[in-house]
């Protein structure tokens, strides 16, 4: 969080106040991550191979965090 705060020219305390923790910040930055987590948890609960939904989600996720609109 400190590295993000420095890049954003904000204090670490403000980020923690706004987002509680790294997971909260991540969920705001990548809202589809919550959906992906749900899909993976469902696959695991059903005894399915979690690699299948993960392989479908990974390219989309990488585009979100590394694409032109990424921070």
Secondary structure, 3 states (H helix, E strand, C coil): CHHHHHHHCCCHHHHHHHHCCHHHHHHHHCCHHHHHHHHHHHHHHCCCCHHHHHHHHHHHHHHHHHCCCCC
